[in-house]
Amino acid sequence: MTALLMAITVGSAVFGNALKNKFSKQYLKNQSDNLSFNLVGNALVILILVLAGGAVKVSGYTFKVAVGMGISNLLSGLLFSLSLANGPMALTTLIQLGISLVLSALWGPIFWQEGITLWQLAGIGFLLVSMVLTSNAKVDKNVTFKWLIITIAAGIVNSLLGLFQKFITTSEYNGEQMGFLFYSFILCTVCNVIWLAFRKKQEPVSFKYTKGMTAIALICGVTMALQHIINLKLVGVLPTVVFFPICTGLRILLTALTGIIIFKEKLSRRQLIGFIIGFAALFMVAGILG
């Protein structure tokens, strides 16, 4: 059952990323487009969480953590779409998830007094080398300083999702996980609506919700809901050193293959070497290698 859940969450992540990549490169023109697309998916996630029993009363602690999760989730989704709009899918995913995993490895020593080894520190160093190698603007015009900054920011914010999840799963309120997710997405959606209402006055949404566009947004919502629900379950039954590297590593590898095969992205020799180094570095940081 654990293997099946892992397959579902990784598959959902890769499929959702592919659809976001299609939207970002073909339709995303301004921030209102980003907010509007994100809003449809978040609304569907709320509906799914209601059906899953998330609309219940929770403790003050759970609600406070949900606030942090909701804001981080909104920013993470928006930044990732901007990253995809400005750069290649494979490298965007590598850097975003790489930074997220590195910071997740540091959250342990900071908040839970977990140790960190020299091998893990070396992995962080190799990951930085990987970013330098993959950020080859001379080869790929899409790899720009703007793209790199947005992608790094997306990785930093994405790491906070795991932090808030761990706050819940390691607390005495562990049984309020579905309520935690429900209120996270309620807040995320409310902030999204307010932001979009102000932004639309300056930048109207540039695309129309055809059947195809609506389907893409809704499917992204379903994949997002599956990931959050399943990941909370897996974090509770698998050691961190097993869950995060396997989940992150598979997502990066399969997303890279999707970018290369479906979206015809090409990597230079330097970028390919950087990708391989970065992929191995993730396992060093997670403690699998060493």
N, C-alpha and C positions, 0 to 999 in steps of 0.2 A: 504493500500500500504506500509506503514511504517513497519508493522508487517511482510509482505512478504519479504521486503528487508532485515530485520533483520534475518529472517529464511534463506535466501539465503547466506548472508555473513557468518553466523555462520556455516551453513552446508558446505560451501566451505572451511572454515578454518579447520574444523574437518576432512573432506575428504582429503584435501591436507596434513594435518599432518599425517594421517594414511599412505598415500602413501610415504611420506618422511621417516616415521618410517621404512617401509618395505625396502626402498632403503638403508637407513643408516645402518641397521642391517645386510642386506644380501650382499650389494655390495660395500659400502664405505670402502675403504682400506687406502686412503691417501688424501691429500689436492687437488691433481689434479682431483681425482674422484669427490670431492665436487664441485670444480669450474666448471668442465665440465657439471655435472648434472644441476647446477644452471644456467649455460649459456643458455641452451636450453629453460628453462622456461622463463627466462628474455626476450629472443628474441621473443617468442610468445606474451608476454605481450606488447612489443613495437608494434607489428603488430595489436593487438587488440586496442591499444590506438590510432594508426593511423586511423583505421576504425571508432573509436569513435570521431574523430575530434580533437585529441590532438596535431597534428603536425602543430602548429600555432606559430606565433611570440608572445613572452611574454615580460613582463617588466623586467628590471634588477633585481628588488626585487624578483620577482617570480623565476627567474633563479638562483639567489644566494641561495634561500631556497631549490630549487630543487637539487642543488649540495649537500647540507647537507643531504637531504632525500635520494639521490641516494647512497651515500657512506654508510649511516646507513643501508639502505635496503640490500645492498650487504653483509655487515658484519653480520647483523641480521640473514639472511638466512643461511650463512655458519656456524655460531656459533650454530644455532638451530639444524642443521643436525649433527654436531659433538656431541651435547648434546644427541641426540637420539641414536647415535652410541655407546655412552658410558654409557647409563642409561635407566631406564624404562620410557615409554612414558607418563604415568599418572603423575608421580612426576616431570618429566622434564617440562611438560606443566604448572603444578601448580606453580613451582618456577619461571619459566621464565615470565609467565603472571602476577604472583603476584608481582614480583619486578617491572615490567613494570607499573602496575596500581598504585603502591605506589609512584613511581617517577612521574607519570602523575599527581597524587594528589599534589605533591610538586611543579611541574612546574607552577601551577596556582598562588600560593602565590609569587613565585620568579619573574615571568614575567608579571603577570596580576593583582597583588595585591589582589588576592582572599584569603579569610580567610581559616584557617584550624582549626578544632575543637579538643578538648581533646579526643573525641570519635574516631576521625580519627587517632590521634596519638596512641591511644590504639590499634586500628586495625593494625597499622604498627608493634607494639610490638608483637601482637598475630601472625602476619604473620612470624616474625622472629622465634618465638617459633615453629611454624609449620615447618619451614625449618629444625630446629634442630631435631624434631621428625621424619620427613620423611627421613632425611639423616641417615638412620640406616645401616651402612656398615656391622654390625655383621649379619644382616639378609639377605641382598641383596648384593652380591659381586659386582654387577654393580654400586652400589652407592658408589663412591669413591670421594676422595678429588678433583681429576682431573675433574670428572664429575660435581661436585658442582661448582667449579670455572668457568668452561665453561658455565654452565647454568646461573649462576649469571651474567656473562659478556653478555650472550645472552639477558637476561632481561633488563640490563642497556641500551644496544644498541637499543633494541626493543622499549623502552620508548621514544627514540628520534624520532621515526616515528610519534607518536601522537603529539609531540612537533612541528615538522615541519608542520604537517597538520593543527594544530591550528594557526600557524603563517600565513598560507594562508587564512584559513576560517575567521579569525578575522581582516584581512587587507583590504585595499581598492581595492586589486587585487583579491578579492574573485571569480570573474568571470573567472579567468584564471586557474581553478582547473585542467581541463584536460591537458592543456599545462604543468602545474606543474608536473603532473604525468608522462607525456611523456618524458620530459627532465630529470626527476629523473631516469627513467629506461634507457634512452640513456646513461647517465653517469655511471650508475650501470653496464651496459653491457660492456661499453668500459673498465672500470676498471677490470671487470671480465676477458675479453679477454687478456689484458696486463698481469695480474697476472698469468693466466693459461699458457701463452706463456713462461714465465720465470720458472714457477713451473714444467712444463712438462719435462724440461731438467734434473731435479733432480729426479722427480717421475712421470713416464709415467702413463697415465690413465689405470687402471687395468681391466676395464670391456668393453664389446662391446655393441654398441647400436643395440640390437635386436628390433624387432617390439614391444615386451612387454616393454622393457626399455624405448624406445622412447615414447611410449604411456604414461607411468608413468610421464616422464619429462614434456611432453606437457600438460597433465591434471593438473599437479601442477602449470604450467604457467597460465592456464585458471582460476584455483581457486584463484591464487594470484591476477590476474587482477580484478576479481569480487570483492574480498575483498577491494582492494584499491579504486576502483571506487565507490562502494556502501557506504563504510565507510565515504568517504568525503561527500557524500550526507546526510547521517544520522547525522553526526556531525553538519551539518548546520541546521537541523530541530529538533533535540532532545537535551534536556539539557545534559551537560556532566555527571551530576549525575545520569542520566537515561541510557544513551547510554553505557558508559564504563563498569559499573557493570553488566548489563544484557548481553552485548556482551561477556565480559571476563568470567563471571560466567558460561554461557552456554557452551562456548568453553572448559573450564576446565572440567566441568561435563561430557559432551559428549565425550571429548577426553579420559578421564579416563575410561569411560565405554567401549570405543573402545579398549583401551589397555587391559582391563581386559577380555572382551568377545572375541575379535578377535585374539589378540596377546597373550592371556593366561598369562598376567602379574598377579602376586600375591602380595598383600600388607600384611605386618605383622599387628598385632593389633596396635602396636605403630604407624606405618606409616598411617594406616587408621584413627586413631584419629588425627594425624597431618594433614592429608588431609582435614578432616572435619573442624578442627580449621582454617586452611588456607582458605578454601572456605568461611566460615563465616566472616573471617577477611577482605576479599576482599570487602564485602558489608559494613563493618564498615568503611573502608577507603573511600569508595564511598559515604558514608553518608546515605545509605539506612536503615541500622540498627542504632538506636540511636536517 
